């Protein structure tokens, strides 16, 4: 109950990075942003249970601006772009195999 994630997110501030993500139209389509928005509107105290549902948001926000986030999850493309953070999306093994014409059962 005393996790620092609530202070980290700063949802009450209009100019926080969390608010940037909530205001970004491309991020609005992401499930983790929809959950974050729901938590903000409800004034929900975020515990481990809620945090697990917004994990991608937390990862994107924790990324130092000097780092490049390497990921396979397409959601990070929108999250990092909205935050102005560098990122590199790698194709998943299945996507790479499909491109090469390899079929999976």
C-alpha positions as CSV (number, residue, x, y, z in Angstrom):
1,X,0.0,0.0,0.0
2,X,2.9,2.4,0.5
3,X,4.5,1.8,-2.9
4,X,6.1,4.9,-4.4
5,X,4.4,4.4,-7.8
6,X,1.6,6.9,-7.0
7,X,4.1,9.6,-6.3
8,X,6.1,8.5,-9.4
9,X,3.1,8.8,-11.7
10,X,2.1,12.3,-10.5
11,X,-1.4,11.8,-12.0
12,X,-2.7,14.9,-10.3
13,X,-0.3,17.1,-12.3
14,X,-1.4,18.2,-15.8
15,X,2.3,18.6,-16.9
16,X,3.6,15.2,-15.7
17,X,4.9,12.6,-18.1
18,X,1.9,10.4,-17.2
19,X,-0.4,13.2,-18.3
20,X,1.5,13.5,-21.6
21,X,0.7,9.8,-22.2
22,X,-2.9,10.2,-21.3
23,X,-3.3,13.2,-23.7
24,X,-1.6,11.6,-26.6
25,X,-4.1,10.4,-29.2
26,X,-2.0,7.4,-30.4
27,X,-1.5,6.2,-26.9
28,X,-5.2,6.5,-26.2
29,X,-5.7,3.2,-28.1
30,X,-3.4,1.2,-25.7
31,X,-4.9,-1.0,-23.0
32,X,-2.4,0.2,-20.4
33,X,-3.3,3.8,-21.1
34,X,-7.0,3.1,-20.9
35,X,-6.4,1.5,-17.5
36,X,-4.3,4.4,-16.3
37,X,-7.0,6.8,-17.4
38,X,-9.6,4.7,-15.5
39,X,-7.5,4.7,-12.4
40,X,-7.0,8.5,-12.6
41,X,-10.7,9.2,-13.1
42,X,-11.6,7.0,-10.1
43,X,-8.9,8.5,-7.9
44,X,-7.7,5.0,-7.4
45,X,-4.7,4.3,-5.1
46,X,-2.4,2.1,-7.2
47,X,-1.2,-1.0,-5.6
48,X,0.7,-4.0,-7.1
49,X,-2.6,-5.3,-8.6
50,X,-3.3,-2.1,-10.5
51,X,0.4,-1.6,-11.4
52,X,0.5,-5.0,-13.1
53,X,-2.2,-3.7,-15.5
54,X,-0.2,-0.6,-16.5
55,X,3.3,-2.2,-16.6
56,X,4.1,-0.9,-20.1
57,X,3.4,2.7,-18.9
58,X,5.7,2.2,-15.9
59,X,8.5,0.8,-18.0
60,X,8.3,3.6,-20.5
61,X,8.2,6.3,-17.8
62,X,11.2,4.7,-15.9
63,X,13.4,4.8,-19.0
64,X,16.1,7.4,-18.6
65,X,16.2,9.9,-21.5
66,X,19.8,8.9,-22.3
67,X,18.9,5.3,-22.9
68,X,17.3,3.5,-25.8
69,X,14.6,1.0,-25.0
70,X,14.8,-2.1,-27.0
71,X,11.5,-4.0,-27.2
72,X,9.3,-6.3,-29.2
73,X,6.0,-4.9,-27.9
74,X,4.5,-2.5,-30.4
75,X,2.9,-0.4,-27.6
76,X,6.3,1.0,-26.7
77,X,6.5,2.6,-30.1
78,X,3.7,4.9,-29.2
79,X,4.6,5.3,-25.5
80,X,8.3,6.2,-26.3
81,X,7.3,8.5,-29.1
82,X,4.9,10.5,-26.9
83,X,7.6,10.9,-24.2
84,X,10.3,11.8,-26.7
85,X,12.4,8.8,-25.7
86,X,14.6,6.7,-28.0
87,X,13.5,3.2,-28.7
88,X,14.2,0.3,-31.1
89,X,11.5,-2.3,-31.9
90,X,12.7,-5.7,-32.8
91,X,10.5,-8.1,-34.7
92,X,9.3,-11.1,-32.7
93,X,10.6,-14.5,-33.6
94,X,7.2,-15.4,-35.1
95,X,7.0,-12.2,-37.1
96,X,10.5,-12.8,-38.5
97,X,9.6,-16.4,-39.3
98,X,6.4,-15.3,-41.1
99,X,8.5,-12.8,-43.1
100,X,10.8,-15.7,-44.1
101,X,7.9,-17.9,-45.0
102,X,8.3,-20.3,-42.1
103,X,5.0,-21.6,-40.7
104,X,4.3,-22.4,-37.1
105,X,1.8,-25.0,-36.0
